Amino acid sequence: MKKVTIYSTPTCHYCKMAKEFFKANGVTYEEFNVAADAVRRNEMIAKSGQMGVPVIIIDDQILVGFDQAKLSSLLL
């Protein structure tokens, strides 16, 4: 099983879409709220070079934003 991590914020529409996609497809994931956790926010920026969310990491693949086709190709 692939390790899936999502860095998100509570108000991010694309973060919600990504999490709904994971749930609909039975994907287990770890979530970090970067609005409330500065350590995880800095970790996300260091890994992705981006401040925008969602940042999704699947094993060693980093995706910025919600791209359902790309997520499907990496997960399903």
Secondary structure, DSSP 8 states (H G I E B T S, - for coil): ---EEEEE-TT-HHHHHHHHHHHHTT---EEEETTT-HHHHHHHHHHHS--SS-EEEETTEEEES--HHHHHHHH-
